[in-house]
Amino acid sequence: MSVLAIIAALVIEQWRPLGDRKAVQGTLAAWASWLEQSFNGGERRHGMVAWLVAVLPLVLLAYALHAVLYSVHPLLALVFNVAVLYLTLGFRQFSHYFTDIQLATKAGDIERARALLEQWRGASGVVRSREEVIRLTIEEALLASHRHVFGVLLWYLLLPGPSGAVLYRLAAYFSWRWKDLGGFGRFAERVFYVLDWPAVRLTAAAFAVVGDFEDAVYCWRTQARSWFDPNAGIVLAAGAGAMGVRLGMPVQEVDGIQPRPELGVGEPAEGPFLDSTVGLLWRAVVVWVFALALLTIARLL
């Protein structure tokens, strides 16, 4: 059932992307804002209570609905799983930015590519070179694919029904939303770090398998720990090594130069590496689904 639900959700999302995702995000943002106003006293325990109120009821609801539907008929549970994965899983949640930047770069419209990157990362007003636009676009795509696809897949497989997918996506959202709220956001950040710890390693392993294995593992082991977010560093270092491209390096931001270590080996980021990124991500998904299919067949036998 897990394999069928994942394949169905990915196919449906490619065929007909969710058009009202902004409405879903707006509802979640309003919910988060109410929680901040109601619970934010600036302390870690307040953030813990807010996180539990925000996440646990929805996770338990997903589990309970799956169990009830499965008791009625497994096909109903399968449809429910596909629906939840359609909301939480998939490339189309971020790929429109990547695709538009890719097309603008190929057309030589670097100004449009810069503007799209600003929308994706958050406006900074910094004028970036062509190489920097491509490099930052690849970084955003690798991290977004992990958080919207591979991390969701892992936790969907680990927990009953679609509850793991709901847990991971909500944890990722509230960690991002509350990261600048001091003590209030510490619990959300810690929970997401724990959930992401196994996920980033499986994502990096998938990149290594479908790309340059030796360079991916080398960059993962020697470079990832120097990144300011170790989990993100593993994904970026392994992805850069797998493609043979150099990522990271210092970048100019609004508040000055952001010192970042160099990740990867090989050539500077250029247009063809955008195509390589797409290929790497889809090959990694195929490996995940194929491995899951083999496990399912083995269990049946």
C-alpha positions in Angstrom: 0.0 0.0 0.0 2.8 2.4 0.8 4.4 2.0 -2.6 1.1 2.5 -4.4 0.3 5.6 -2.3 3.7 7.2 -3.0 3.6 6.6 -6.7 0.0 7.7 -7.0 0.7 11.0 -5.1 3.8 11.8 -7.2 2.0 11.1 -10.5 -1.1 13.1 -9.5 1.0 16.0 -8.4 2.9 16.1 -11.7 -0.3 15.7 -13.7 -2.3 18.2 -11.7 -0.4 20.3 -9.1 -2.4 21.5 -6.1 -3.7 24.9 -7.2 -4.9 26.2 -3.9 -1.7 25.4 -1.9 -1.5 29.1 -0.9 -4.8 28.7 0.8 -3.5 25.7 2.8 -0.3 27.7 3.7 -2.4 30.7 4.6 -4.5 28.6 7.0 -1.4 27.2 8.6 0.1 30.6 8.9 -3.0 31.9 10.6 -2.9 28.9 13.0 0.7 29.6 13.8 0.1 33.3 14.4 -2.7 32.5 16.9 -0.4 30.1 18.7 2.3 32.7 18.9 -0.1 35.3 20.3 -1.6 32.8 22.8 1.5 31.0 24.1 4.6 33.1 23.4 5.9 34.2 26.7 9.5 34.1 25.5 10.4 30.8 27.3 11.2 27.4 26.0 8.3 25.7 27.9 5.8 28.0 26.2 7.1 27.0 22.8 6.9 23.3 23.8 3.2 23.6 24.8 2.5 25.6 21.6 4.2 23.0 19.4 2.3 20.1 21.1 -1.0 21.9 20.6 -0.1 22.7 17.0 1.2 19.3 15.9 0.0 16.4 18.0 -3.8 16.7 17.4 -3.3 16.7 13.6 -0.9 13.8 13.7 -3.3 11.8 15.9 -6.2 12.7 13.7 -4.3 11.4 10.6 -3.6 8.2 12.4 -7.1 7.7 13.7 -8.8 8.4 10.3 -6.4 6.0 8.6 -7.2 3.3 11.2 -11.0 3.8 10.9 -10.9 3.8 7.1 -8.7 0.7 7.0 -11.1 -1.1 9.2 -13.9 -0.3 6.8 -11.9 -1.2 3.6 -8.2 -1.0 2.8 -8.9 0.8 -0.4 -10.4 3.7 1.5 -7.3 3.9 3.6 -5.2 3.9 0.4 -7.2 6.9 -1.0 -6.8 8.8 2.3 -3.0 8.1 2.2 -2.7 9.4 -1.3 -4.7 12.5 -0.4 -2.5 13.4 2.5 0.7 12.7 0.5 -0.7 14.9 -2.2 -0.8 17.7 0.3 2.6 17.1 2.0 4.8 15.4 -0.7 6.1 16.5 -4.0 8.4 18.5 -6.2 5.7 20.9 -7.4 5.7 22.6 -4.0 8.9 24.4 -5.0 9.8 23.4 -8.5 8.0 26.4 -10.2 10.8 28.6 -8.9 13.5 26.3 -10.0 12.0 25.7 -13.5 11.5 29.4 -14.1 15.0 30.3 -13.0 16.3 27.5 -15.2 14.4 28.8 -18.3 15.4 32.4 -17.6 19.1 31.4 -17.3 19.0 29.4 -20.6 17.4 32.4 -22.3 20.1 34.7 -20.9 17.6 36.7 -18.8 19.8 37.0 -15.7 17.7 39.8 -14.3 14.6 37.7 -14.2 16.6 34.8 -12.8 17.8 37.1 -10.0 14.3 38.3 -9.3 12.9 34.8 -9.1 15.7 33.7 -6.7 14.9 36.7 -4.5 11.3 35.6 -4.3 12.3 32.1 -3.5 15.0 32.9 -0.8 13.4 36.1 0.5 14.2 39.5 -0.9 17.6 40.9 -0.1 18.2 43.5 -2.8 21.7 42.1 -3.4 22.8 42.0 -7.1 24.3 38.6 -7.7 26.4 37.2 -10.5 25.2 34.6 -12.9 27.3 31.9 -11.2 26.0 32.9 -7.8 22.4 32.8 -9.0 22.9 29.3 -10.3 24.8 28.1 -7.3 22.2 29.4 -4.8 19.4 28.0 -6.9 20.9 24.5 -6.8 21.3 24.8 -3.0 17.7 25.8 -2.6 16.5 22.9 -4.8 18.6 20.3 -2.9 17.3 21.5 0.5 13.7 21.9 -0.7 13.6 18.4 -2.3 14.9 16.9 0.9 12.2 18.7 3.1 9.3 18.3 0.6 10.1 14.8 -0.7 12.8 12.6 0.9 12.1 13.6 4.6 8.4 13.2 4.1 8.9 9.8 2.5 11.0 8.5 5.4 8.6 9.5 8.1 5.6 8.3 6.1 7.2 4.9 6.0 8.2 4.9 9.7 4.9 5.8 11.3 1.4 4.3 10.7 -0.7 5.6 7.9 0.1 9.1 6.8 0.8 10.4 10.4 4.5 10.4 9.8 4.2 12.7 6.7 2.0 15.1 8.6 4.4 15.1 11.6 7.5 15.8 9.5 5.9 18.6 7.4 4.4 20.3 10.4 7.6 20.0 12.4 9.6 21.5 9.4 7.1 24.4 9.1 7.0 25.4 12.8 10.8 25.1 13.1 11.1 27.6 10.2 8.3 29.8 11.4 9.6 30.1 15.0 13.3 30.1 14.4 13.7 33.8 15.1 11.5 33.8 18.3 14.3 33.1 20.7 13.5 30.6 23.5 9.9 30.2 22.3 11.2 28.5 19.1 13.9 26.3 20.6 11.7 23.3 21.2 10.4 23.4 17.6 13.9 23.6 16.2 15.1 20.8 18.4 12.3 18.4 17.5 12.8 19.1 13.8 16.6 18.5 14.1 15.9 15.1 15.7 13.3 14.1 13.0 15.6 15.4 10.3 18.7 13.6 11.6 18.0 10.2 10.0 16.3 11.7 7.0 19.3 13.8 5.8 21.5 10.7 5.9 19.2 8.7 3.8 18.8 11.6 1.3 22.6 11.9 1.1 23.0 8.2 0.6 20.5 8.3 -2.2 22.4 11.2 -3.9 25.6 9.1 -3.5 24.1 6.0 -5.1 22.7 7.8 -8.1 25.6 10.2 -8.6 29.4 10.2 -8.1 29.5 7.9 -5.1 33.1 8.5 -4.0 33.0 12.3 -4.3 29.6 12.4 -2.6 30.8 10.4 0.4 34.1 12.3 0.6 32.3 15.7 0.7 29.7 14.4 3.1 32.4 13.2 5.5 34.8 16.1 5.2 32.7 19.2 4.5 29.2 18.8 5.9 30.2 19.4 9.6 31.6 22.9 8.7 28.2 24.1 7.5 26.2 26.3 10.0 23.4 23.8 10.0 25.0 20.3 10.1 21.8 18.5 8.7 21.6 20.9 5.8 25.3 20.6 5.3 25.0 16.8 4.7 22.4 17.3 2.0 24.3 20.0 0.3 27.8 18.4 0.5 26.5 15.0 -0.7 24.5 16.6 -3.5 27.5 18.8 -4.6 29.8 15.8 -4.6 27.4 13.6 -6.4 27.1 16.2 -9.3 30.7 17.4 -9.3 29.9 21.0 -8.7 31.1 23.6 -6.1 28.5 25.0 -3.8 28.6 27.0 -0.6 31.3 29.8 -0.5 30.7 33.3 1.0 27.8 35.3 -0.3 26.7 38.9 0.1 23.5 39.4 2.2 21.7 42.5 3.5 23.7 42.4 6.7 27.1 41.9 5.1 29.2 39.0 3.8 27.9 35.7 5.1 31.0 33.4 5.5 30.1 29.9 4.2 32.6 27.1 3.6 33.0 25.6 0.1 31.1 22.4 -0.5 31.6 19.9 -3.3 34.4 19.3 -5.7 34.8 19.9 -9.4 33.6 22.9 -11.5 31.9 26.2 -10.7 28.1 26.2 -10.9 27.0 26.9 -14.5 23.7 26.4 -16.5 24.2 22.7 -17.3 24.3 21.9 -13.5 20.7 23.0 -13.3 19.8 20.1 -15.6 22.0 17.8 -13.6 20.2 18.8 -10.4 16.8 17.7 -11.9 18.3 14.4 -13.0 19.9 13.8 -9.6 16.6 14.4 -7.7 14.5 12.2 -9.9 17.0 9.4 -10.0 17.1 9.5 -6.1 13.3 9.3 -6.0 13.3 6.3 -8.3 15.9 4.6 -6.1 13.8 5.2 -3.0 10.6 3.8 -4.6 12.4 0.9 -6.1 14.0 -0.1 -2.8 10.6 0.2 -1.1 9.0 -1.9 -3.8 11.6 -4.6 -3.2 11.1 -4.5 0.6 7.3 -4.8 0.0 7.7 -7.8 -2.3 10.1 -9.5 0.1 7.6 -9.0 3.0 4.8 -10.5 0.9 6.9 -13.5 0.0 
